[in-house]
Amino acid sequence: MTRQVHIVIVDDHPVVCFGLAALISLQPDMVVIGEAGSGEEACAICLERVPDVVLMDLKLPGLSGVQAIRRIRETHPGIRFIVL
């Protein structure tokens, strides 16, 4: 059995999150384990669920994507990021 890649999507535009989640769901080896609309939400989800990869928008309300990446890496340096 193939190991699934666990992904969190972070974007403040719901349509973008929905579209990315729909595309990812077509891949048998990938699964979306969370979605966030802000940097703060991204930090909380990553702390709780520890994804393999985070698709991160840099322009977010409140805590920016760059700031969120830094915070997440402090506790989970193994998480990888793809910047949108």
Secondary structure in CASP SS format (residue, H / E / C, confidence):
PFRMAT SS
TARGET T0000
AUTHOR 0000-0000-0000
METHOD secondary structure of the structure
MODEL  1
M C 1.00
T C 1.00
R C 1.00
Q C 1.00
V E 1.00
H E 1.00
I E 1.00
V E 1.00
I E 1.00
V E 1.00
D C 1.00
D C 1.00
H C 1.00
P H 1.00
V H 1.00
V H 1.00
C H 1.00
F H 1.00
G H 1.00
L H 1.00
A H 1.00
A H 1.00
L H 1.00
I H 1.00
S H 1.00
L C 1.00
Q C 1.00
P C 1.00
D C 1.00
M E 1.00
V E 1.00
V E 1.00
I E 1.00
G E 1.00
E E 1.00
A E 1.00
G C 1.00
S C 1.00
G H 1.00
E H 1.00
E H 1.00
A H 1.00
C H 1.00
A H 1.00
I H 1.00
C H 1.00
L H 1.00
E H 1.00
R H 1.00
V C 1.00
P C 1.00
D C 1.00
V E 1.00
V E 1.00
L E 1.00
M E 1.00
D C 1.00
L C 1.00
K C 1.00
L C 1.00
P C 1.00
G C 1.00
L C 1.00
S C 1.00
G H 1.00
V H 1.00
Q H 1.00
A H 1.00
I H 1.00
R H 1.00
R H 1.00
I H 1.00
R H 1.00
E H 1.00
T H 1.00
H C 1.00
P C 1.00
G C 1.00
I C 1.00
R E 1.00
F E 1.00
I E 1.00
V E 1.00
L C 1.00
END
